[in-house]
Amino acid sequence: MTDMFEQEAEELKQKEAPLATRMRPATFSDFVGQKHLIGPGRVLRKAIETGKIPSVILWGPPGSGKTTLAYIIADATESHFSPVSAVSAGVADLRRIIDEANERRQTLHQQTILFIDEIHRFNKAQQDAVLPFVEDGTITLIGATTENPSFEVIAPLLSRCQVLTLNPLTDDEIRLITMRALKDTIRGLGTFNIEIEPDSDALSHLITMSNNDARVALNALEMAALATPPDTNGKRRISLATIEDAVQHRALRYDKGGEQHYDTISALHKSLRGSDPDASLYWLARMLEAGEDPLYIARRLVRFASEDIGMADPQALVIAMAAQQAVHFIGMPEGNLALAQAAVYLATAPKSNSLYQAYSKVQEEIKQSPAESIPLHLRNPVTPLMKETGYGQGYKYAHDYPEHFVEQQNLPDSLQGKHYYAPSDQGYEKTIIARLKAWWHDFGKPPEAKGGRED
């Protein structure tokens, strides 16, 4: 009788669970994404199919399938599944699970999988508590984390686990998951008679705002479905406005793969080049708020720092790279201020494309000219024969001379006198000009004054 009541309670709990929980796949055939880990023929898939898996740490962004994958592994290996959350579980809970696992192993010969969600929240004492039992095989540990495990998991435990990296779900994968939920009449929303096209603005906005998180997409979809009354034909037509309300974010006109994408990044680039911090912030925010990949924007800022600022302010590249690292480290939306800081810095920095032009000239030179011989005095005499043939002979070691500079030939013979880099009079490049003129007496003189050599 107790079992019957427990079964009914479990069925009711499942029925009332959020859509994301109800739609959790039970088999690999239903699992979407992470083909690099569980695709046919992959090592993890083969290990699972043999019934023996090592302890693993699943590292990936929210909603990428870490918990679902743990459930599937337990079911596929016929292991007892003991899930805990690092937010609420303590050492006493872990010891109880380990004691039960040990008894189960001896009496039923069944393996226990201890699944620790958000394992990065466990302190050292909690991680130490499971370490010996992972080592002796009493339990198989599956930890899930959104944080870099090399920073958050103690080294002894990490060395006994295999770290598996899960990728963010793609837009197409989120679309597949949501359309599957719309059609499923048992666990999903199939009985709601919902009408929403796979390529509609409403669904596209839902996918964009889910930020590659399947859980967010499904739960927002369920909220939108519940908020949409059926029409006279019994159809629930989910509109863009309903999706906007469900995700609490207005849809901006922006296509990440189309014209809007390229037009907006062009507007940002030109606003930065035009030294307009207000416009730069506006176009930056337009992209971020519409769901653009922040790392794509960071890459463009890094490129801009070298192309349009260059040596006029060498710190610009440092700031741009720091923004990229900040976005990678703390994610979004917190990372948006790091990108904003970089954009304002780049917009207000002195501008120079001298570095860009110099490299373009060198590229053209290399394309049009044969591979010139390296002067002998610049070559490294690593063998006695090389030394005998003149390698390194006559080379002047700059640190042996006043101000650590000595004038000598560094380009191939046929390129002597060529000048590729012509610094502007902006920012730090003023200092560079003065330094180069002090070192190279012919620097900056017109070509005819130097025997007709090209600049």
C-alpha positions as CSV (number, residue, x, y, z in Angstrom):
1,M,0.0,0.0,0.0
2,T,2.8,2.4,0.9
3,D,4.5,1.6,-2.5
4,M,1.3,2.5,-4.3
5,F,0.9,5.8,-2.5
6,E,4.6,6.6,-3.1
7,Q,4.2,5.8,-6.8
8,E,1.1,8.0,-7.0
9,A,2.9,10.8,-5.2
10,E,5.9,10.5,-7.6
11,E,3.5,10.6,-10.7
12,L,1.8,13.7,-9.3
13,K,5.2,15.3,-8.7
14,Q,6.3,14.6,-12.2
15,K,3.0,15.9,-13.6
16,E,3.3,19.2,-11.7
17,A,7.0,19.6,-12.4
18,P,8.1,22.5,-14.8
19,L,8.2,21.7,-18.5
20,A,12.0,21.5,-18.5
21,T,11.9,18.7,-15.9
22,R,9.1,16.8,-17.6
23,M,10.9,16.9,-20.9
24,R,14.2,15.6,-19.6
25,P,15.4,12.9,-22.0
26,A,15.6,9.4,-20.6
27,T,17.8,7.9,-23.3
28,F,20.7,8.9,-25.5
29,S,18.4,8.8,-28.6
30,D,16.4,11.7,-27.1
31,F,19.4,13.7,-25.8
32,V,20.1,16.8,-27.9
33,G,23.7,18.1,-28.2
34,Q,27.1,17.1,-26.9
35,K,27.8,14.8,-29.8
36,H,31.5,15.1,-29.1
37,L,31.0,13.3,-25.8
38,I,28.1,10.8,-26.4
39,G,27.9,10.5,-30.2
40,P,28.1,6.9,-31.5
41,G,31.6,5.6,-31.2
42,R,32.8,8.2,-28.7
43,V,34.8,7.0,-25.8
44,L,32.3,8.1,-23.1
45,R,29.4,6.5,-25.0
46,K,31.4,3.2,-25.3
47,A,32.2,3.2,-21.6
48,I,28.6,3.8,-20.7
49,E,27.5,1.0,-23.0
50,T,29.9,-1.4,-21.3
51,G,28.4,-0.5,-17.9
52,K,31.6,0.9,-16.5
53,I,32.4,4.6,-16.3
54,P,35.0,6.5,-14.4
55,S,34.2,9.3,-12.0
56,V,33.7,12.5,-14.1
57,I,33.2,16.2,-13.7
58,L,30.7,17.6,-16.2
59,W,31.8,21.2,-16.9
60,G,29.5,23.4,-19.0
61,P,27.1,26.4,-19.1
62,P,23.6,26.3,-17.6
63,G,21.0,24.3,-19.5
64,S,23.5,22.4,-21.6
65,G,22.4,19.0,-20.2
66,K,24.7,18.1,-17.3
67,T,22.0,16.8,-15.0
68,T,20.2,15.0,-17.8
69,L,23.4,13.3,-18.9
70,A,24.0,12.1,-15.3
71,Y,20.5,10.6,-15.1
72,I,21.0,8.9,-18.5
73,I,24.4,7.5,-17.4
74,A,22.9,6.0,-14.2
75,D,20.0,4.4,-16.1
76,A,22.2,3.1,-18.9
77,T,24.7,1.5,-16.4
78,E,21.9,0.2,-14.1
79,S,23.4,2.1,-11.2
80,H,21.6,3.5,-8.2
81,F,21.4,7.3,-8.6
82,S,21.9,9.4,-5.5
83,P,21.6,13.1,-6.4
84,V,22.5,16.0,-4.0
85,S,22.9,19.7,-4.4
86,A,26.0,21.3,-3.1
87,V,23.9,24.3,-2.0
88,S,22.0,22.3,0.6
89,A,23.9,19.0,1.3
90,G,26.4,18.7,4.1
91,V,29.0,16.1,5.1
92,A,26.4,14.1,7.1
93,D,24.3,13.7,3.9
94,L,27.4,12.5,2.0
95,R,28.3,10.0,4.7
96,R,24.7,8.6,4.7
97,I,24.8,8.1,0.9
98,I,28.3,6.5,1.1
99,D,27.1,4.1,3.9
100,E,24.1,3.1,1.8
101,A,26.3,2.7,-1.3
102,N,28.7,0.4,0.6
103,E,25.8,-1.7,1.8
104,R,24.2,-1.8,-1.7
105,R,27.6,-2.8,-3.2
106,Q,28.0,-5.7,-0.8
107,T,24.4,-7.0,-0.8
108,L,23.1,-6.2,-4.3
109,H,26.4,-5.9,-6.2
110,Q,25.0,-2.6,-7.6
111,Q,27.1,0.5,-8.2
112,T,26.0,3.8,-6.8
113,I,26.4,7.1,-8.7
114,L,26.7,10.1,-6.4
115,F,25.7,13.1,-8.5
116,I,26.7,16.4,-6.9
117,D,25.1,19.4,-8.7
118,E,27.1,22.6,-8.5
119,I,30.1,20.8,-7.0
120,H,32.1,24.0,-7.1
121,R,30.1,25.2,-4.1
122,F,31.4,22.4,-1.9
123,N,34.2,23.4,0.5
124,K,37.4,21.5,1.0
125,A,36.0,19.5,3.9
126,Q,33.0,18.4,1.9
127,Q,35.1,17.4,-1.1
128,D,37.6,15.6,1.2
129,A,34.7,13.5,2.6
130,V,34.0,11.8,-0.7
131,L,37.6,11.5,-1.8
132,P,38.5,8.1,-0.2
133,F,35.2,6.5,-1.5
134,V,35.8,7.7,-5.0
135,E,39.3,6.2,-4.9
136,D,38.2,2.8,-3.6
137,G,35.2,2.6,-5.9
138,T,32.5,2.6,-3.3
139,I,30.8,5.4,-5.4
140,T,31.2,6.7,-8.9
141,L,31.2,10.5,-8.7
142,I,29.5,12.7,-11.3
143,G,29.9,16.3,-10.5
144,A,28.3,19.1,-12.4
145,T,29.7,22.6,-12.5
146,T,29.5,25.9,-14.5
147,E,32.9,27.0,-13.1
148,N,36.3,25.9,-14.2
149,P,36.9,22.8,-12.1
150,S,40.7,23.4,-12.0
151,F,39.9,26.4,-9.7
152,E,37.0,25.0,-7.7
153,V,37.7,21.3,-7.2
154,I,40.5,20.1,-4.9
155,A,43.5,18.7,-6.8
156,P,43.3,15.1,-5.2
157,L,39.6,14.8,-6.2
158,L,40.2,16.3,-9.6
159,S,43.0,13.9,-10.3
160,R,40.6,10.9,-9.8
161,C,38.0,12.3,-12.1
162,Q,37.9,12.9,-15.8
163,V,36.8,16.4,-16.8
164,L,34.3,16.4,-19.6
165,T,33.5,19.8,-21.2
166,L,29.9,20.4,-22.4
167,N,29.3,23.0,-25.2
168,P,26.6,25.5,-25.1
169,L,23.5,24.3,-27.1
170,T,23.2,25.9,-30.5
171,D,20.2,27.8,-31.7
172,D,19.1,24.9,-33.9
173,E,19.4,22.5,-30.9
174,I,17.3,24.8,-28.7
175,R,14.7,25.0,-31.6
176,L,14.6,21.2,-31.8
177,I,14.0,20.9,-28.0
178,T,11.3,23.5,-28.0
179,M,9.5,22.1,-31.0
180,R,9.7,18.6,-29.5
181,A,8.0,19.9,-26.3
182,L,5.3,21.6,-28.3
183,K,4.4,18.3,-30.0
184,D,4.7,15.9,-27.0
185,T,1.2,15.1,-25.7
186,I,2.4,13.1,-22.7
187,R,5.1,15.2,-21.0
188,G,5.0,18.3,-23.1
189,L,2.5,20.9,-24.4
190,G,1.0,18.8,-27.2
191,T,-2.5,18.8,-25.7
192,F,-2.5,22.7,-25.6
193,N,-3.0,22.8,-29.4
194,I,-0.3,25.5,-29.7
195,E,0.4,27.2,-33.0
196,I,3.9,28.7,-33.4
197,E,6.0,28.3,-36.5
198,P,9.6,27.0,-36.3
199,D,11.0,30.1,-38.0
200,S,8.6,32.7,-36.5
201,D,9.8,35.9,-34.8
202,A,8.3,34.6,-31.5
203,L,10.2,31.4,-31.5
204,S,13.4,33.1,-32.7
205,H,13.2,35.6,-29.9
206,L,12.6,32.9,-27.3
207,I,15.7,31.0,-28.6
208,T,17.8,34.2,-28.6
209,M,16.8,35.2,-25.1
210,S,17.3,31.7,-23.7
211,N,21.1,32.3,-24.1
212,N,21.7,28.7,-25.1
213,D,20.0,27.4,-22.0
214,A,17.4,24.8,-22.8
215,R,15.8,25.0,-19.3
216,V,15.2,28.8,-19.7
217,A,13.7,28.2,-23.2
218,L,11.3,25.5,-22.1
219,N,10.1,27.2,-18.9
220,A,9.5,30.5,-20.7
221,L,7.6,28.6,-23.4
222,E,5.4,27.0,-20.8
223,M,4.6,30.3,-19.3
224,A,3.7,31.8,-22.7
225,A,1.5,28.8,-23.4
226,L,-0.4,29.1,-20.1
227,A,-0.8,32.9,-20.7
228,T,-2.3,32.4,-24.2
229,P,-6.0,31.6,-24.2
230,P,-7.4,29.4,-27.0
231,D,-9.2,31.2,-29.9
232,T,-12.6,30.1,-31.3
233,N,-10.9,27.3,-33.1
234,G,-9.2,26.0,-30.0
235,K,-5.8,27.2,-31.1
236,R,-3.3,28.9,-28.8
237,R,-1.4,31.2,-31.1
238,I,1.7,32.3,-29.2
239,S,2.7,35.8,-30.4
240,L,6.0,37.7,-30.2
241,A,4.4,40.0,-27.5
242,T,3.6,37.0,-25.3
243,I,7.1,35.6,-25.6
244,E,8.5,39.1,-24.8
245,D,6.3,39.2,-21.7
246,A,7.4,35.6,-20.7
247,V,11.1,36.4,-20.9
248,Q,10.6,40.0,-19.7
249,H,12.7,41.3,-22.6
250,R,11.6,43.3,-25.6
251,A,12.6,41.8,-29.0
252,L,15.1,44.1,-30.7
253,R,15.3,44.1,-34.5
254,Y,18.5,42.2,-35.0
255,D,19.5,39.1,-36.9
256,K,22.7,37.5,-35.6
257,G,23.4,35.9,-38.9
258,G,22.2,38.5,-41.3
259,E,22.3,42.1,-42.4
260,Q,21.5,43.6,-39.0
261,H,24.5,41.7,-37.5
262,Y,27.0,43.2,-40.0
263,D,25.4,46.7,-40.1
264,T,25.5,47.0,-36.3
265,I,29.0,45.8,-35.8
266,S,30.0,48.2,-38.6
267,A,28.3,51.1,-36.8
268,L,30.1,50.2,-33.6
269,H,33.5,50.0,-35.4
270,K,33.0,53.4,-37.2
271,S,31.7,55.0,-33.9
272,L,34.9,53.9,-32.1
273,R,37.0,55.1,-35.0
274,G,35.1,58.4,-34.9
275,S,36.0,58.8,-31.2
276,D,32.3,58.9,-30.1
277,P,31.9,57.1,-26.8
278,D,28.1,57.7,-26.7
279,A,27.5,56.1,-30.1
280,S,29.9,53.4,-29.3
281,L,28.0,52.5,-26.1
282,Y,24.7,52.6,-27.9
283,W,25.7,50.2,-30.7
284,L,27.4,47.9,-28.2
285,A,24.3,47.7,-26.1
286,R,22.1,47.2,-29.2
287,M,24.1,44.0,-30.0
288,L,24.4,42.7,-26.4
289,E,20.7,43.3,-25.5
290,A,19.6,41.6,-28.7
291,G,21.6,38.5,-27.8
292,E,24.8,38.8,-29.8
293,D,27.7,36.6,-28.7
294,P,29.7,38.8,-26.3
295,L,32.9,37.1,-27.3
296,Y,32.3,38.0,-30.9
297,I,32.1,41.7,-29.9
298,A,35.2,41.2,-27.7
299,R,37.2,39.9,-30.7
300,R,36.2,42.9,-32.8
301,L,37.3,45.3,-30.0
302,V,40.7,43.5,-29.8
303,R,41.1,43.8,-33.6
304,F,40.1,47.5,-33.4
305,A,42.7,48.2,-30.7
306,S,45.5,47.2,-33.1
307,E,44.0,48.3,-36.4
308,D,42.8,51.8,-35.5
309,I,44.8,52.7,-32.4
310,G,47.9,50.6,-32.5
311,M,51.0,52.3,-31.1
312,A,49.2,55.6,-30.5
313,D,48.1,53.9,-27.3
314,P,49.6,50.5,-26.7
315,Q,47.4,50.1,-23.6
316,A,44.3,49.8,-25.8
317,L,45.1,46.2,-26.7
318,V,45.6,45.4,-23.0
319,I,42.2,46.9,-22.1
320,A,40.5,45.0,-25.0
321,M,42.1,41.7,-24.0
322,A,41.2,42.3,-20.4
323,A,37.5,42.8,-21.4
324,Q,37.6,39.5,-23.4
325,Q,39.0,37.7,-20.4
326,A,36.4,39.3,-18.1
327,V,33.6,38.2,-20.3
328,H,35.0,34.7,-20.4
329,F,35.6,34.6,-16.7
330,I,32.3,36.0,-15.3
331,G,30.0,35.5,-18.2
332,M,26.9,37.6,-19.0
333,P,25.2,39.8,-18.1
334,E,28.0,40.9,-15.6
335,G,30.5,41.0,-18.5
336,N,28.6,43.7,-20.3
337,L,30.3,46.4,-18.2
338,A,33.8,45.1,-19.1
339,L,32.9,45.5,-22.8
340,A,31.4,48.9,-22.2
341,Q,34.6,50.0,-20.4
342,A,36.7,48.8,-23.2
343,A,34.5,50.5,-25.8
344,V,34.7,53.8,-24.0
345,Y,38.5,53.5,-23.6
346,L,38.9,52.7,-27.3
347,A,36.6,55.5,-28.4
348,T,38.5,58.1,-26.4
349,A,42.0,56.8,-27.2
350,P,44.2,58.6,-29.7
351,K,43.9,57.0,-33.1
352,S,46.5,55.8,-35.6
353,N,46.4,53.2,-38.4
354,S,50.1,53.3,-38.9
355,L,50.6,49.8,-37.5
356,Y,47.9,48.5,-39.8
357,Q,49.4,50.2,-42.8
358,A,52.9,49.0,-42.0
359,Y,51.8,45.3,-41.7
360,S,49.9,45.7,-45.0
361,K,53.0,47.0,-46.7
362,V,55.1,44.0,-45.4
363,Q,52.4,41.6,-46.5
364,E,52.5,43.1,-50.0
365,E,56.3,43.0,-50.0
366,I,56.3,39.3,-49.1
367,K,53.7,38.4,-51.8
368,Q,55.5,40.2,-54.6
369,S,59.2,39.6,-53.7
370,P,61.1,36.3,-53.5
371,A,62.1,35.0,-50.1
372,E,65.2,37.1,-49.4
373,S,68.3,35.6,-47.8
374,I,68.8,36.4,-44.1
375,P,72.1,38.4,-43.7
376,L,74.8,36.2,-42.3
377,H,75.5,38.3,-39.3
378,L,71.9,37.8,-38.1
379,R,72.0,34.0,-38.4
380,N,72.7,31.9,-35.3
381,P,75.9,29.8,-35.5
382,V,74.7,26.7,-33.7
383,T,77.3,24.4,-35.2
384,P,81.1,24.8,-35.9
385,L,80.4,24.6,-39.7
386,M,78.0,27.4,-39.5
387,K,80.5,29.5,-37.6
388,E,83.2,28.7,-40.2
389,T,80.9,29.8,-43.0
390,G,80.3,33.2,-41.4
391,Y,77.1,32.8,-39.5
392,G,76.8,35.5,-36.8
393,Q,80.1,37.1,-38.0
394,G,80.1,40.9,-37.4
395,Y,76.9,40.9,-35.4
396,K,76.8,43.9,-33.0
397,Y,75.2,43.1,-29.6
398,A,73.0,46.1,-28.8
399,H,73.4,46.0,-25.1
400,D,77.2,46.5,-25.5
401,Y,76.6,50.0,-26.9
402,P,75.5,53.4,-25.4
403,E,71.8,53.6,-24.9
404,H,71.6,49.9,-25.8
405,F,71.4,50.8,-29.5
406,V,73.8,50.3,-32.5
407,E,73.0,51.0,-36.1
408,Q,73.4,47.9,-38.3
409,Q,71.7,46.1,-41.2
410,N,68.6,44.1,-40.1
411,L,66.8,43.7,-43.4
412,P,67.9,41.6,-46.4
413,D,70.3,43.3,-48.8
414,S,67.7,44.1,-51.5
415,L,65.4,45.7,-48.9
416,Q,67.9,48.1,-47.3
417,G,66.4,51.5,-46.8
418,K,62.8,50.3,-46.9
419,H,60.5,51.9,-44.4
420,Y,57.2,50.1,-43.6
421,Y,56.2,51.7,-40.3
422,A,55.5,55.4,-40.4
423,P,54.3,56.5,-37.0
424,S,51.7,59.3,-36.8
425,D,51.9,62.3,-34.5
426,Q,49.2,60.9,-32.3
427,G,49.5,59.8,-28.6
428,Y,52.5,57.6,-27.8
429,E,53.6,57.5,-31.4
430,K,55.1,61.0,-30.8
431,T,57.5,59.4,-28.4
432,I,58.2,56.7,-31.0
433,I,59.1,59.2,-33.7
434,A,61.5,61.0,-31.4
435,R,63.2,57.8,-30.4
436,L,63.5,56.5,-34.0
437,K,64.9,59.8,-35.2
438,A,67.5,59.7,-32.4
439,W,68.5,56.1,-33.3
440,W,68.2,56.1,-37.1
441,H,69.6,59.3,-38.5
442,D,67.9,58.9,-41.9
443,F,64.5,58.2,-40.3
444,G,61.8,60.4,-41.7
445,K,63.8,62.0,-44.5
446,P,62.2,62.1,-47.9
447,P,63.3,59.2,-50.3
448,E,65.4,61.4,-52.5
449,A,67.5,62.5,-49.6
450,K,68.3,58.8,-48.9
451,G,69.4,57.9,-52.4
452,G,65.9,57.4,-53.9
453,R,64.9,54.6,-51.4
454,E,61.2,54.0,-51.0
455,D,59.5,54.7,-47.7
